Amino acid sequence: MKAGIHPDYRDVVFMDMASGFKFITRSTVSTRETVKMDDGKDYPLFKLDVTSESHPFYTGAQQRINETGRVEKFRQKFARSSAK
């Protein structure tokens, strides 16, 4: 590989802002902030709005769609027209 043309690939801490969950992975993302982890080392910090720890799809806290009677109104409307 040519020197000086590749981004810095290093350990980075990604932090979920909704739940406070942090994990370390390797990335080339640029960051301005750092954080000290449990192992005593300082790592670059990248803040995320949503991860698998807080997203409703992964946590099972999905909201159910409330029926407002629209489906029933649709069926009644077209049941009358098909009976003619």
Residue, then its C-alpha position, 0 to 999 in steps of 0.5 A: m500500500k502507498a503511504g500517506i493516502h489511506p485514512d487512519y484505521r483505528d479503534v473507535v468508541f461508538m456511543d448510543m446517545a439514547s441508551g448510553f451503550k458504548f462499544i469499541t470497533r475499528s473505523t476510519v471515522s474522524t472525531r473530535e472527542t475522546v473518551k476513557m474506557d474501562d481498560g484505561k485507554d483513551y479512544p476517539l468517540f463517535k456519537l450515534d442517535v440510534t443503535s441496535e440497543s435502542h432501536p424499537f425494531y431490535t428491542g421489541a418495543q415497536q408501537r402497534i398501529n391503532e385501527t381507526g375504523r378505516v378498514e371497516k369503513f372501506r369494507q362496508k362501502f364496497a360491500r354495498s357496491s358489490a351487492k348491487 
